[in-house]
């Protein structure tokens, strides 16, 4: 193709066709900004922002947060017999019961007791 033919083809294209790469980049940026806005809105409205101790506003209370080691995990090594299976089933059932006893749509879902961070479990 000659340069004249390319120039003629370019003149026949619409402005959308001539600038489609730039429009693709701009639309990608707009979509990504929209999705980031949705993610931040969900972060703020779900209550996760109040639990996030890595935020700069909680720097003073970050040292007061203590990890609770009240959960007794199942050992990774050992023999696999009926006693081990019964022990695992008992531990599993207890954790499943704790997880399903919380009223999901109630107001106390984010309470210290529901999250197992109340003072009684840390002693």
Backbone as CSV, one residue per row, in Angstrom:
resi,resn,N_x,N_y,N_z,CA_x,CA_y,CA_z,C_x,C_y,C_z
1,UNK,0.837,-1.176,0.000,0.000,0.000,0.000,0.883,1.241,0.000
2,UNK,0.443,2.209,-0.696,1.191,3.456,-0.759,0.713,4.393,0.351
3,UNK,1.473,5.448,0.529,1.115,6.420,1.560,-0.183,7.141,1.212
4,UNK,-0.406,7.353,-0.066,-1.633,8.023,-0.486,-2.854,7.161,-0.166
5,UNK,-2.704,5.852,-0.396,-3.812,4.939,-0.107,-4.098,4.910,1.396
6,UNK,-3.050,4.879,2.220,-3.232,4.891,3.665,-3.886,6.182,4.132
7,UNK,-3.467,7.314,3.559,-4.057,8.599,3.916,-5.532,8.646,3.520
8,UNK,-5.863,8.089,2.377,-7.257,8.066,1.932,-8.094,7.170,2.850
9,UNK,-7.534,6.034,3.243,-8.250,5.146,4.161,-8.464,5.815,5.519
10,UNK,-7.464,6.567,5.980,-7.572,7.258,7.258,-8.643,8.338,7.206
11,UNK,-8.792,9.011,6.075,-9.810,10.051,5.956,-11.214,9.459,5.935
12,UNK,-11.334,8.228,5.472,-12.636,7.585,5.399,-13.083,7.032,6.765
13,UNK,-12.144,6.897,7.704,-12.480,6.362,9.028,-13.192,7.425,9.857
14,UNK,-14.066,6.949,10.716,-14.736,7.869,11.624,-13.771,8.245,12.754
15,UNK,-14.083,9.313,13.513,-13.197,9.691,14.621,-13.082,8.587,15.677
16,UNK,-14.139,7.824,15.880,-14.081,6.721,16.846,-13.101,5.655,16.381
17,UNK,-13.082,5.371,15.104,-12.177,4.356,14.577,-10.724,4.827,14.617
18,UNK,-10.498,6.109,14.378,-9.130,6.624,14.397,-8.531,6.659,15.798
19,UNK,-9.355,6.876,16.797,-8.849,7.033,18.156,-9.296,5.905,19.066
20,UNK,-9.495,4.731,18.531,-10.027,3.631,19.336,-9.037,3.149,20.395
21,UNK,-7.725,3.217,20.143,-6.758,2.784,21.148,-6.782,3.714,22.357
22,UNK,-6.833,5.011,22.115,-6.905,5.982,23.214,-8.225,5.817,23.969
23,UNK,-9.304,5.571,23.243,-10.595,5.358,23.892,-10.577,4.080,24.735
24,UNK,-9.876,3.058,24.263,-9.754,1.821,25.032,-9.017,2.085,26.337
25,UNK,-7.941,2.818,26.298,-7.181,3.133,27.505,-8.024,3.981,28.452
26,UNK,-8.707,4.975,27.933,-9.531,5.832,28.787,-10.689,5.059,29.411
27,UNK,-11.329,4.188,28.647,-12.434,3.418,29.207,-11.936,2.418,30.251
28,UNK,-10.740,1.867,30.064,-10.161,0.965,31.052,-9.900,1.693,32.357
29,UNK,-9.397,2.899,32.282,-9.130,3.698,33.478,-10.447,4.048,34.179
30,UNK,-11.453,4.415,33.428,-12.749,4.771,34.027,-13.365,3.560,34.723
31,UNK,-13.325,2.398,34.084,-13.885,1.189,34.690,-13.121,0.818,35.955
32,UNK,-11.790,0.912,35.915,-11.006,0.570,37.103,-11.276,1.548,38.246
33,UNK,-11.422,2.822,37.969,-11.752,3.789,39.014,-13.128,3.504,39.604
34,UNK,-14.067,3.123,38.764,-15.398,2.769,39.249,-15.335,1.548,40.170
35,UNK,-14.598,0.515,39.780,-14.501,-0.693,40.598,-13.777,-0.432,41.920
36,UNK,-12.768,0.426,41.898,-12.089,0.787,43.144,-13.054,1.548,44.056
37,UNK,-13.856,2.414,43.480,-14.855,3.135,44.276,-15.867,2.193,44.904
38,UNK,-16.311,1.193,44.150,-17.247,0.200,44.689,-16.586,-0.583,45.814
39,UNK,-15.326,-0.982,45.624,-14.619,-1.749,46.658,-14.446,-0.927,47.933
40,UNK,-14.107,0.343,47.806,-13.957,1.184,48.984,-15.295,1.425,49.680
41,UNK,-16.358,1.555,48.905,-17.677,1.726,49.512,-18.077,0.470,50.283
42,UNK,-17.818,-0.705,49.733,-18.109,-1.952,50.443,-17.248,-2.094,51.690
43,UNK,-15.988,-1.683,51.606,-15.073,-1.741,52.745,-15.594,-0.878,53.891
44,UNK,-16.074,0.294,53.554,-16.570,1.206,54.587,-17.936,0.774,55.119
45,UNK,-18.821,0.313,54.236,-20.181,-0.013,54.677,-20.285,-1.378,55.361
46,UNK,-19.335,-2.283,55.111,-19.427,-3.618,55.704,-18.943,-3.656,57.146
47,UNK,-18.263,-2.626,57.588,-17.750,-2.609,58.949,-16.318,-3.103,59.048
48,UNK,-15.738,-3.518,57.941,-14.353,-3.996,57.965,-13.389,-2.857,58.280
49,UNK,-13.753,-1.653,57.949,-12.882,-0.506,58.215,-12.710,-0.283,59.713
50,UNK,-13.751,-0.599,60.492,-13.654,-0.407,61.939,-12.774,-1.469,62.591
51,UNK,-12.598,-2.618,61.958,-11.785,-3.690,62.524,-10.340,-3.659,62.052
52,UNK,-10.032,-2.812,61.114,-8.708,-2.786,60.505,-7.745,-1.964,61.365
53,UNK,-6.911,-2.642,62.131,-5.962,-1.952,63.012,-4.740,-1.423,62.266
54,UNK,-4.610,-1.719,60.988,-3.463,-1.207,60.245,-3.681,0.236,59.781
55,UNK,-4.869,0.768,59.980,-5.138,2.149,59.597,-4.349,3.092,60.500
56,UNK,-3.892,4.229,59.966,-3.064,5.159,60.752,-3.755,5.700,61.994
57,UNK,-5.051,5.819,62.005,-5.764,6.347,63.157,-5.717,5.431,64.374
58,UNK,-5.410,4.166,64.173,-5.368,3.196,65.264,-3.953,2.857,65.705
59,UNK,-2.996,3.684,65.348,-1.612,3.411,65.708,-1.424,3.381,67.228
60,UNK,-2.147,4.210,67.948,-1.982,4.274,69.401,-2.553,3.040,70.102
61,UNK,-3.561,2.405,69.553,-4.168,1.236,70.205,-3.680,-0.090,69.615
62,UNK,-2.832,-0.026,68.627,-2.353,-1.248,67.977,-1.580,-2.138,68.932
63,UNK,-0.830,-1.533,69.863,-0.052,-2.323,70.818,-0.942,-3.002,71.857
64,UNK,-2.141,-2.491,72.061,-3.040,-3.076,73.047,-3.756,-4.319,72.523
65,UNK,-3.755,-4.502,71.220,-4.420,-5.673,70.643,-3.573,-6.901,70.917
66,UNK,-4.199,-7.899,71.482,-3.484,-9.137,71.814,-4.128,-10.294,71.068
67,UNK,-3.282,-11.154,70.593,-3.782,-12.334,69.894,-4.199,-13.378,70.916
68,UNK,-5.391,-13.871,70.771,-5.910,-14.874,71.688,-5.556,-16.263,71.176
69,UNK,-4.958,-17.060,72.021,-4.584,-18.418,71.636,-5.505,-19.434,72.292
70,UNK,-6.790,-19.140,72.308,-7.730,-20.035,72.970,-8.119,-21.214,72.100
71,UNK,-7.900,-21.142,70.791,-8.286,-22.229,69.909,-7.269,-23.358,69.995
72,UNK,-7.748,-24.515,70.309,-6.889,-25.690,70.391,-6.991,-26.417,69.061
73,UNK,-5.932,-26.370,68.277,-5.956,-26.970,66.951,-5.705,-28.465,66.977
74,UNK,-6.035,-29.099,65.893,-5.815,-30.534,65.764,-4.365,-30.752,65.377
75,UNK,-3.673,-31.704,66.006,-2.256,-31.905,65.688,-2.058,-32.379,64.251
76,UNK,-0.994,-31.904,63.639,-0.717,-32.249,62.242,-0.045,-33.610,62.113
77,UNK,0.547,-34.095,63.171,1.221,-35.388,63.118,0.565,-36.343,64.102
78,UNK,0.789,-37.616,63.911,0.233,-38.626,64.807,-0.394,-39.749,64.014
79,UNK,-0.891,-40.719,64.730,-1.506,-41.865,64.070,-2.947,-41.552,63.704
80,UNK,-3.371,-42.158,62.615,-4.739,-41.966,62.145,-5.544,-43.197,62.546
81,UNK,-6.280,-43.051,63.641,-7.111,-44.145,64.116,-8.475,-43.597,64.508
82,UNK,-9.312,-44.436,65.039,-10.675,-44.034,65.383,-10.696,-42.974,66.487
83,UNK,-9.761,-43.057,67.441,-9.706,-42.048,68.505,-9.364,-40.672,67.940
84,UNK,-8.427,-40.624,66.989,-8.059,-39.347,66.369,-9.226,-38.785,65.576
85,UNK,-9.938,-39.642,64.867,-11.105,-39.180,64.117,-12.199,-38.665,65.040
86,UNK,-12.419,-39.343,66.150,-13.426,-38.886,67.119,-13.037,-37.548,67.740
87,UNK,-11.750,-37.388,68.042,-11.274,-36.121,68.605,-11.458,-34.992,67.591
88,UNK,-11.115,-35.259,66.327,-11.282,-34.244,65.288,-12.754,-33.896,65.119
89,UNK,-13.618,-34.898,65.081,-15.048,-34.653,64.907,-15.603,-33.814,66.059
90,UNK,-15.145,-34.094,67.284,-15.603,-33.334,68.447,-15.169,-31.869,68.335
91,UNK,-13.916,-31.638,67.970,-13.416,-30.263,67.822,-14.130,-29.548,66.678
92,UNK,-14.347,-30.262,65.578,-15.031,-29.677,64.421,-16.470,-29.301,64.773
93,UNK,-17.162,-30.199,65.428,-18.553,-29.922,65.802,-18.656,-28.720,66.733
94,UNK,-17.712,-28.575,67.654,-17.722,-27.433,68.571,-17.520,-26.120,67.806
95,UNK,-16.565,-26.097,66.875,-16.332,-24.873,66.096,-17.507,-24.583,65.162
96,UNK,-18.092,-25.615,64.578,-19.255,-25.409,63.706,-20.430,-24.868,64.504
97,UNK,-20.605,-25.366,65.728,-21.683,-24.875,66.587,-21.459,-23.404,66.937
98,UNK,-20.212,-23.032,67.254,-19.906,-21.631,67.557,-20.154,-20.738,66.352
99,UNK,-19.871,-21.236,65.166,-20.035,-20.417,63.960,-21.495,-20.247,63.579
100,UNK,-22.313,-21.248,63.837,-23.719,-21.168,63.423,-24.644,-20.624,64.495
101,UNK,-24.185,-20.460,65.719,-25.029,-19.936,66.790,-25.228,-18.429,66.719
102,UNK,-24.454,-17.735,65.924,-24.542,-16.280,65.841,-25.687,-15.908,64.906
103,UNK,-26.537,-14.978,65.358,-27.623,-14.478,64.521,-27.022,-13.556,63.466
104,UNK,-26.995,-14.013,62.221,-26.312,-13.303,61.149,-26.866,-11.903,60.922
105,UNK,-28.160,-11.746,61.047,-28.775,-10.461,60.755,-29.053,-9.645,62.011
106,UNK,-28.571,-10.082,63.133,-28.773,-9.351,64.370,-27.768,-8.213,64.521
107,UNK,-27.993,-7.385,65.517,-27.123,-6.247,65.734,-25.849,-6.588,66.482
108,UNK,-25.793,-7.749,67.104,-24.622,-8.084,67.913,-23.631,-8.987,67.189
109,UNK,-23.682,-9.039,65.882,-22.761,-9.884,65.112,-21.325,-9.415,65.286
110,UNK,-21.113,-8.125,65.380,-19.767,-7.583,65.499,-19.382,-7.328,66.953
111,UNK,-20.126,-7.885,67.895,-19.791,-7.677,69.299,-18.551,-8.476,69.671
112,UNK,-17.930,-8.103,70.790,-16.723,-8.793,71.239,-16.984,-10.261,71.532
113,UNK,-18.122,-10.550,72.093,-18.441,-11.945,72.427,-18.627,-12.782,71.162
114,UNK,-19.314,-12.243,70.167,-19.531,-12.980,68.924,-18.226,-13.215,68.177
115,UNK,-17.304,-12.292,68.294,-16.005,-12.437,67.631,-14.992,-13.182,68.488
116,UNK,-15.414,-13.620,69.664,-14.555,-14.361,70.610,-13.343,-13.549,71.032
117,UNK,-13.545,-12.252,71.257,-12.449,-11.408,71.730,-12.805,-10.729,73.040
118,UNK,-13.785,-11.269,73.734,-14.159,-10.678,75.019,-13.122,-11.024,76.081
119,UNK,-13.187,-10.372,77.214,-12.178,-10.506,78.253,-12.144,-11.902,78.863
120,UNK,-13.257,-12.622,78.860,-13.299,-13.937,79.481,-12.426,-14.954,78.752
121,UNK,-12.277,-14.817,77.432,-11.496,-15.805,76.677,-9.997,-15.529,76.721
122,UNK,-9.600,-14.311,77.066,-8.174,-13.987,77.066,-7.495,-14.297,78.367
123,UNK,-8.251,-14.653,79.406,-7.659,-14.928,80.721,-7.225,-16.351,80.840
